[in-house]
Amino acid sequence: MNLGYVYIIKFADSSGREFYKIGLTKYKTKRIVHIATVIPFKIQMVKIVYVSNYRLIEKHMHEKFAKYKILNEWFDLRKVENEAILELTNFEFKGS
């Protein structure tokens, strides 16, 4: 099983505009710390889930919310944040 994390984080720039990142990682703490060091604004974790097939789930999220894409893994999800959270939650690995 290809287990890992898929996450949604956001930050607001100095003008107050919000940007959302849909990403993946095997090591959540390390990844979040890295992102926090390269973005000059405070980041907020919107949702992170442990999933099987994490690369496939991230791809699905990118495709589902493609019309909100700004650049690469960055999206404007302000109007659909709750929908994105619910969509990602549906894939959460329950494990055994």
Buried (B, 14 or more C-beta within 10 A) or exposed (E): EEEBBBBBBBBEEEEEEBBBBBBBBEEBEEBBEEBBEEBEEEBEEBBBBBBBBBEBBBBBBBEBBEEBBEEEBBBBBEEBBEEBBEBBEEBBBEEE
